[in-house]
Amino acid sequence: MSFKLFKQIIKRMVAVFMAQALGVLGAGSLVGIGVLESSLLAGFLGIAHVMEMLARKYMDDGKLTLKEVNEAFNTQPIKK
């Protein structure tokens, strides 16, 4: 894996963390969990999901291509 691809993965994981954390800002207070704790939990779970998908793709052939990275980050169907 190239350093350029590694940097792209790190940047995209930060974006996943932000998207997941911001999506639950108020939801934690409904069940008695603080805003910070619920945001951190959601962010880390989002990253864990992507890391699992990347690990599974790496196990297939011992390589990660840009296509495989894009597939791991695009878990929702793309509307045409």
N, C-alpha and C positions, 0 to 999 in steps of 0.2 A: 504494500500500500504506500502510495506516495505521500509526502508531507503535505502537499496541496489538498489531497483528498482527506487527510486526517484533520486539517484545519477546517475544511468544509463540514465535516461530521461534528466537530466540537461546536462550531457556530450554530449549526442546525439543532443540536441538543439544547443549547441555551434558548433557542427560540421555542422548542417544545416545552421546556421548563416554564418559560414565561406564559405561553398559551394555556398550559394546564393549570398553573397556579392562579392566573388571573380569572380563569373560568369558575373558580370555587371560592372567591373571596368572601361572599356572604353566606354560602351554604354551610360552612362549618359552625357558624353561630346558631343555626337552627337545631343542631344536635349537641350543642354544648362544647364544641371544640373551638379553640381560639383561631382567629383569622390567620395568624402566622403559621400555626401548626397545620391547619387544613391546607394552606397554600403550599407549604413545603412538602407535605405528603402527596398532594396531587402532582406537583412538579416532579418529584422523584419517581413516582409511579409512571408518569409519562416517559421519562428517560429510561426507566427499567424496561418498559415495553419495547422501545426502539432498540435498546442494547440487546435484548433477547432476539429480536428479529435479525439484527446484524450478526449475532453469534451463530444463529442457525444458517444464515447464508454463507458465512465463513466456513462452517463445518462441511458444507457440500463439496467444496473443492480447494479449500485452503487459501482462497483469494477473495477480495472484495472489489468489485468493479463499481464504477459510477452508477451504472444501471441498477445494481443490487442495492446500493445505498439509497438511491431515489425510491426504489420499491419499499424499502424499510420505513422511510419517512412519509410516504404517501399511502397511509393505511386506509384512507377513505376513498371511495370511488370518485373519480373525477367526472363532473358533469360536462357534457358536450353541448 
